[in-house]
Amino acid sequence: MNQSDLIAKCAEKTGLTKTKMKEVLETVGDVILAAVKSKQTVTMPVIGRFTHKVAQARSCRNPRTGAIMKVPAKAKMTFSSSSFVKESLQKK
């Protein structure tokens, strides 16, 4: 499902126009991103949890040259699905 399909399906279920639904989804995304950037955890009970994590700096080897390279630490957002989602995916 791409973004257009998601917007159309949500607009159909909520009765909002596609334009308004796009604004709503973009706003939700912006709010989640802002919260995670400020190192808050965002929990959506039916869907899951978005968290801020830091991947530690590490060394790795370049497969072509064999030279050891340093990979810097970086921030990332992780997602853990809820138990409801996990159970729903297992049902047939």
Contacts in CASP RR format, 6 or more apart in sequence:
PFRMAT RR
TARGET T0000
AUTHOR 0000-0000-0000
METHOD contacts of the structure
MODEL  1
MNQSDLIAKCAEKTGLTKTKMKEVLETVGDVILAAVKSKQTVTMPVIGRF
THKVAQARSCRNPRTGAIMKVPAKAKMTFSSSSFVKESLQKK
1 9 0 8 1.000
6 25 0 8 1.000
7 18 0 8 1.000
7 21 0 8 1.000
7 22 0 8 1.000
7 25 0 8 1.000
8 18 0 8 1.000
10 16 0 8 1.000
10 21 0 8 1.000
10 24 0 8 1.000
10 25 0 8 1.000
11 17 0 8 1.000
11 18 0 8 1.000
11 20 0 8 1.000
11 21 0 8 1.000
14 21 0 8 1.000
16 24 0 8 1.000
32 42 0 8 1.000
32 50 0 8 1.000
33 77 0 8 1.000
35 41 0 8 1.000
35 42 0 8 1.000
35 50 0 8 1.000
36 42 0 8 1.000
36 50 0 8 1.000
36 51 0 8 1.000
36 52 0 8 1.000
36 77 0 8 1.000
37 52 0 8 1.000
39 52 0 8 1.000
40 52 0 8 1.000
41 49 0 8 1.000
41 50 0 8 1.000
41 51 0 8 1.000
41 52 0 8 1.000
42 49 0 8 1.000
42 50 0 8 1.000
42 51 0 8 1.000
43 49 0 8 1.000
43 50 0 8 1.000
44 50 0 8 1.000
44 82 0 8 1.000
45 82 0 8 1.000
45 84 0 8 1.000
46 82 0 8 1.000
46 84 0 8 1.000
46 85 0 8 1.000
47 81 0 8 1.000
47 82 0 8 1.000
47 85 0 8 1.000
48 79 0 8 1.000
48 80 0 8 1.000
48 81 0 8 1.000
48 82 0 8 1.000
48 85 0 8 1.000
49 79 0 8 1.000
49 80 0 8 1.000
49 82 0 8 1.000
50 77 0 8 1.000
50 78 0 8 1.000
50 79 0 8 1.000
51 77 0 8 1.000
51 78 0 8 1.000
51 79 0 8 1.000
51 80 0 8 1.000
52 75 0 8 1.000
52 76 0 8 1.000
52 77 0 8 1.000
52 78 0 8 1.000
53 75 0 8 1.000
53 76 0 8 1.000
53 77 0 8 1.000
53 78 0 8 1.000
54 73 0 8 1.000
54 74 0 8 1.000
54 75 0 8 1.000
54 76 0 8 1.000
55 73 0 8 1.000
55 74 0 8 1.000
55 75 0 8 1.000
55 76 0 8 1.000
56 73 0 8 1.000
57 70 0 8 1.000
57 71 0 8 1.000
57 72 0 8 1.000
57 73 0 8 1.000
58 70 0 8 1.000
58 71 0 8 1.000
59 68 0 8 1.000
59 69 0 8 1.000
59 70 0 8 1.000
59 71 0 8 1.000
60 68 0 8 1.000
60 69 0 8 1.000
60 71 0 8 1.000
61 67 0 8 1.000
61 68 0 8 1.000
61 69 0 8 1.000
62 68 0 8 1.000
62 69 0 8 1.000
END
